[in-house]
Amino acid sequence: MTEVKMKQVFDVYSVSIKGHAGYADIGKDIVCSACSILIYSLDKYLSDMEQQDKVIVLEATADNGNVNIVFEIKDTNVLYGINAIKGGFELLAENYSEYVKIF
């Protein structure tokens, strides 16, 4: 199961992803692929927003498929993109609840 944890404390947000979805074998797992593209999209979005001085990425680590990203929002308009990606994870958790859980 893939566990997605999203937290907010004031203007600081954290997103962590752990585990393999287990929907299918590694390399053929569409649920895991969907989680991966969402986290890659978040990483790219935050990188772009950091270049525009709208966020500060405090931590970004990836190890063995586990990802942890911590960032501070400097412009609340950035939340539109963050919430779109969060919505993608919520859809996965709704449609593949045996394989993706949001905390």
Disulfide bonds with the S-S distance in Angstrom:
none
